[in-house]
Amino acid sequence: MSLRSRLLIALSTTLLGSTAASAGLVTVTSYEMNNGNGLIQNGNYNYFDSTYSVQAKASTNGSSLVVPSNGAPKEALLTGGTGKLTDNVIPAQNYSFGPQNYVGWKYQDPTIIFNLEAGKSVSTVTLYVASSYAGSLGFGGLVGQPASVGLSITTLGNTTFTPTYTTTFTDYLGDKYSGTEVITLAFSTPILSSDTFSLTLNRGPLLLDGINYYNNHVVGYGCDNSDPASCFLDNVNDFKNSAYDPNLQPWILLSEVQFTAAIPEPSTWVMMILGFAGLGFGMYRRNAKRVPALA
């Protein structure tokens, strides 16, 4: 095989391998947050990160308060491990059919800190959350997708900054009935994976199911279904001051967070190709000089 052929094969293999690696996900080595809420907060399920690899607080409610808040003590801090948020399980049905796939917080805007494998650049962050679709139609559950996701970056030198990024919302699999919303944060400039990513999920506005709940179970003794015996007056959850007055949907449910590696710019590929070409030309010149002259 000629030297030129060997160089061409080596170049193609390097480029293809680099492209495949660049297009993949960046591994999350650990994430830190306060655990979710559940039955204590009158949920139908304990939305805990029960599979978190550091188990000390994995099955502990993040708050012992019926009415938690952003300022409430964090009673179940998870640190040093990974769990449901990075298990590659993305539900394609309403959360009520698979509550075990979610971590959920009530009356709070949770902050989660992610640590990633080094040596990569991150172009996008993607979050998979329970969508607002059912609540917007008036179906019960009081769950809604975040209205926005705040992001800050801390470098190895402990400098913290807010990167420039755009946020898009799409239905998972292009289907609004999937029950899952995809939130994508795309950076204008890739972020080093050795930096620390801090994400804050900000609750969205109160949906129709929340308004119905307020009208039927807080300000009056109404009934929002066909069974009068199931009607009740909620004087425990402080729904008025924690949801209705601030106009914020009570629950956020998060299933998965993914970080996508940046693909090198075209100029980078050009520089790599020129580098290989220069290397090949140099090797060709050296080999040519070694060929003895014919008599």
KOLLOKOL-950770 format. One record per residue (C-alpha): residue number from 1; x, y, z. Coordinates in Angstrom, 1 decimal. Layout:
N
> NUM/X/Y/Z
...
//
This chain:
295
> 1/0.0/0.0/0.0
> 2/1.4/3.4/-0.9
> 3/2.2/6.1/1.6
> 4/-0.5/8.3/0.2
> 5/-3.1/5.6/0.7
> 6/-2.1/4.9/4.2
> 7/-2.3/8.6/5.0
> 8/-5.7/8.9/3.4
> 9/-7.0/6.0/5.5
> 10/-5.5/7.4/8.7
> 11/-7.0/10.8/8.0
> 12/-10.5/9.3/7.2
> 13/-10.5/7.1/10.3
> 14/-9.4/10.0/12.5
> 15/-12.1/12.4/11.1
> 16/-14.9/9.8/11.4
> 17/-13.9/8.8/14.9
> 18/-13.7/12.4/16.0
> 19/-17.1/13.2/14.5
> 20/-18.8/10.2/16.2
> 21/-17.2/11.2/19.5
> 22/-18.1/14.9/19.2
> 23/-21.8/14.2/18.4
> 24/-22.4/12.1/21.5
> 25/-23.4/12.8/25.1
> 26/-21.0/14.0/27.7
> 27/-21.1/11.8/30.8
> 28/-22.4/13.2/34.1
> 29/-20.0/12.1/36.9
> 30/-22.2/13.4/39.6
> 31/-25.0/15.9/40.4
> 32/-26.1/17.7/43.6
> 33/-29.5/18.8/44.7
> 34/-32.1/18.6/47.5
> 35/-34.3/15.5/47.1
> 36/-37.9/15.8/45.8
> 37/-41.2/15.9/47.6
> 38/-44.2/13.6/47.8
> 39/-46.8/12.2/50.1
> 40/-46.0/14.6/52.9
> 41/-46.9/17.5/50.5
> 42/-50.1/15.7/49.6
> 43/-48.8/14.3/46.4
> 44/-50.0/10.9/45.1
> 45/-46.5/9.6/45.0
> 46/-43.0/10.1/46.6
> 47/-41.1/11.8/43.8
> 48/-37.7/11.0/45.2
> 49/-34.4/10.3/43.5
> 50/-34.6/6.8/45.0
> 51/-32.0/5.3/42.7
> 52/-29.4/7.9/43.6
> 53/-26.1/6.0/43.9
> 54/-25.2/7.6/47.3
> 55/-28.1/6.2/49.2
> 56/-27.9/8.1/52.6
> 57/-30.8/10.5/51.7
> 58/-32.1/8.9/48.5
> 59/-35.4/7.9/50.1
> 60/-35.8/11.0/52.3
> 61/-38.2/13.8/51.5
> 62/-36.4/17.0/50.7
> 63/-38.7/18.8/53.2
> 64/-40.7/17.7/56.2
> 65/-43.0/20.7/55.7
> 66/-46.4/20.3/54.1
> 67/-45.9/23.7/52.5
> 68/-42.2/23.9/51.5
> 69/-40.7/26.9/49.7
> 70/-37.4/28.0/48.1
> 71/-36.4/29.4/51.5
> 72/-37.2/26.2/53.5
> 73/-34.4/24.1/55.0
> 74/-32.9/21.5/52.6
> 75/-33.4/18.3/54.6
> 76/-32.2/15.7/52.1
> 77/-29.2/17.0/50.2
> 78/-27.9/14.5/47.6
> 79/-24.3/14.8/46.6
> 80/-21.5/12.8/45.1
> 81/-23.7/10.4/42.9
> 82/-26.1/10.0/40.0
> 83/-29.6/8.6/39.8
> 84/-32.9/9.1/37.9
> 85/-31.8/12.3/36.2
> 86/-29.0/10.5/34.2
> 87/-30.4/7.0/33.8
> 88/-31.3/7.5/30.1
> 89/-35.0/6.7/30.8
> 90/-37.2/9.2/29.1
> 91/-40.9/8.5/29.6
> 92/-43.3/8.9/26.7
> 93/-46.5/8.9/28.6
> 94/-48.2/11.1/31.3
> 95/-46.3/11.1/34.6
> 96/-49.3/9.5/36.3
> 97/-48.5/6.3/34.4
> 98/-44.9/6.3/35.4
> 99/-44.3/8.5/38.5
> 100/-41.2/6.4/39.4
> 101/-39.4/8.0/36.5
> 102/-39.5/11.5/37.9
> 103/-38.1/13.6/40.7
> 104/-40.6/16.3/41.7
> 105/-40.7/19.5/43.8
> 106/-43.7/21.3/45.1
> 107/-43.9/25.1/45.6
> 108/-40.2/25.3/44.8
> 109/-37.7/26.2/42.0
> 110/-35.1/23.5/42.4
> 111/-31.4/24.1/41.7
> 112/-29.3/21.2/40.5
> 113/-25.5/21.2/40.1
> 114/-23.9/19.0/37.5
> 115/-20.3/17.8/37.3
> 116/-19.2/16.3/33.9
> 117/-16.3/14.2/32.5
> 118/-13.4/16.5/31.6
> 119/-11.9/16.9/28.1
> 120/-15.1/17.8/26.2
> 121/-17.0/21.0/25.2
> 122/-20.7/21.2/25.7
> 123/-23.0/22.8/23.1
> 124/-26.4/22.0/24.5
> 125/-28.2/21.0/27.7
> 126/-31.5/19.1/27.3
> 127/-34.1/18.6/30.0
> 128/-37.1/16.2/29.9
> 129/-39.9/17.3/32.1
> 130/-43.6/16.5/32.7
> 131/-45.5/18.8/30.3
> 132/-48.2/21.3/31.0
> 133/-50.6/19.8/28.5
> 134/-52.9/17.9/30.8
> 135/-53.0/20.7/33.3
> 136/-53.8/23.3/30.6
> 137/-56.9/21.3/29.8
> 138/-58.0/21.3/33.4
> 139/-57.1/17.7/34.2
> 140/-56.0/17.3/37.9
> 141/-52.4/16.8/39.0
> 142/-51.2/20.4/39.5
> 143/-48.1/19.6/37.5
> 144/-46.5/22.0/34.9
> 145/-43.3/22.4/33.0
> 146/-40.9/25.1/34.1
> 147/-41.4/28.5/32.4
> 148/-37.6/28.9/32.2
> 149/-34.3/27.4/33.2
> 150/-31.7/29.6/34.8
> 151/-28.0/28.6/34.2
> 152/-24.7/29.6/35.7
> 153/-21.2/28.2/35.1
> 154/-18.4/27.9/37.6
> 155/-14.9/27.4/36.2
> 156/-12.1/25.5/37.8
> 157/-10.8/28.9/39.0
> 158/-14.1/29.4/40.9
> 159/-15.2/32.2/38.6
> 160/-19.0/32.1/38.1
> 161/-20.6/33.5/35.0
> 162/-23.9/33.3/33.1
> 163/-23.3/32.1/29.5
> 164/-25.3/33.3/26.5
> 165/-27.8/30.7/25.4
> 166/-31.2/30.3/23.7
> 167/-34.1/28.2/25.1
> 168/-36.5/26.2/23.1
> 169/-39.5/24.1/24.1
> 170/-40.7/21.1/22.1
> 171/-43.0/18.2/22.6
> 172/-41.2/14.9/23.1
> 173/-41.2/12.8/19.9
> 174/-43.2/15.7/18.3
> 175/-46.3/14.5/20.2
> 176/-48.1/16.8/22.6
> 177/-49.8/13.7/24.1
> 178/-46.5/12.2/25.1
> 179/-46.8/14.0/28.4
> 180/-43.1/15.0/28.2
> 181/-41.7/18.4/27.2
> 182/-38.2/18.8/26.0
> 183/-36.4/22.0/27.0
> 184/-33.1/22.7/25.1
> 185/-30.5/25.2/26.2
> 186/-28.2/26.0/23.2
> 187/-24.9/27.9/24.0
> 188/-23.7/30.5/21.6
> 189/-20.1/29.4/22.6
> 190/-19.4/25.8/23.8
> 191/-18.7/25.4/27.5
> 192/-15.8/23.3/28.8
> 193/-17.1/20.1/30.5
> 194/-14.6/20.6/33.3
> 195/-16.7/23.6/34.4
> 196/-19.6/23.1/36.8
> 197/-23.2/23.6/35.5
> 198/-25.8/24.9/37.9
> 199/-29.4/24.7/36.6
> 200/-32.5/26.3/38.3
> 201/-36.0/25.3/37.1
> 202/-38.4/28.2/37.5
> 203/-42.1/27.3/37.9
> 204/-44.5/28.2/35.1
> 205/-47.9/30.1/35.5
> 206/-50.9/28.5/37.1
> 207/-52.8/26.3/34.7
> 208/-56.5/25.6/34.3
> 209/-56.4/22.6/36.7
> 210/-54.8/24.9/39.4
> 211/-57.5/27.5/38.9
> 212/-60.2/24.9/39.1
> 213/-58.6/23.5/42.3
> 214/-58.5/27.0/43.8
> 215/-62.2/27.7/43.0
> 216/-63.4/24.3/44.1
> 217/-61.3/23.5/47.1
> 218/-59.9/26.8/48.5
> 219/-62.4/29.6/48.2
> 220/-65.5/27.5/48.1
> 221/-66.8/24.1/48.9
> 222/-67.4/23.2/45.3
> 223/-66.9/19.9/43.4
> 224/-64.8/19.4/40.3
> 225/-66.0/15.8/39.6
> 226/-69.1/13.7/39.6
> 227/-68.7/12.3/43.1
> 228/-69.9/14.8/45.8
> 229/-68.5/12.6/48.5
> 230/-65.0/13.3/47.3
> 231/-65.3/17.1/47.5
> 232/-63.3/18.8/50.2
> 233/-62.1/22.1/51.5
> 234/-58.3/22.4/51.4
> 235/-57.2/24.5/54.4
> 236/-53.8/22.7/54.8
> 237/-51.7/23.4/51.7
> 238/-51.8/27.2/51.7
> 239/-52.6/27.0/48.0
> 240/-53.6/30.6/47.9
> 241/-50.3/32.1/49.0
> 242/-48.0/29.4/47.5
> 243/-49.7/28.9/44.1
> 244/-52.7/31.1/43.3
> 245/-51.5/34.5/44.4
> 246/-48.0/34.2/42.9
> 247/-49.7/32.6/39.8
> 248/-47.3/29.6/39.8
> 249/-48.2/25.9/39.1
> 250/-47.4/23.9/42.3
> 251/-45.4/20.9/40.9
> 252/-42.3/20.6/38.7
> 253/-41.4/17.0/37.7
> 254/-38.0/16.3/36.1
> 255/-37.0/13.0/34.4
> 256/-33.7/13.4/32.6
> 257/-30.9/15.9/31.9
> 258/-28.5/15.4/29.0
> 259/-25.4/17.3/27.9
> 260/-24.4/17.1/24.3
> 261/-20.8/17.5/23.1
> 262/-19.9/20.3/20.7
> 263/-19.0/19.4/17.1
> 264/-15.9/21.1/15.9
> 265/-16.4/24.1/13.6
> 266/-15.7/23.7/9.8
> 267/-12.5/25.8/10.3
> 268/-11.3/23.3/12.8
> 269/-11.7/20.5/10.3
> 270/-9.8/22.6/7.6
> 271/-6.9/23.1/10.0
> 272/-6.8/19.3/10.8
> 273/-6.8/18.4/7.1
> 274/-4.1/20.9/6.3
> 275/-2.1/19.5/9.2
> 276/-2.4/16.0/7.9
> 277/-1.6/17.1/4.4
> 278/1.6/18.9/5.6
> 279/2.6/15.8/7.6
> 280/2.0/13.6/4.6
> 281/4.0/15.9/2.3
> 282/6.9/16.0/4.7
> 283/6.9/12.2/4.9
> 284/6.8/11.9/1.1
> 285/9.7/14.2/0.7
> 286/11.8/12.3/3.2
> 287/11.0/9.0/1.5
> 288/11.8/10.4/-1.9
> 289/15.2/11.5/-0.9
> 290/16.0/7.9/0.2
> 291/15.4/6.4/-3.2
> 292/18.8/5.7/-4.9
> 293/19.4/7.1/-8.4
> 294/19.3/4.6/-11.3
> 295/22.5/3.9/-13.2
//
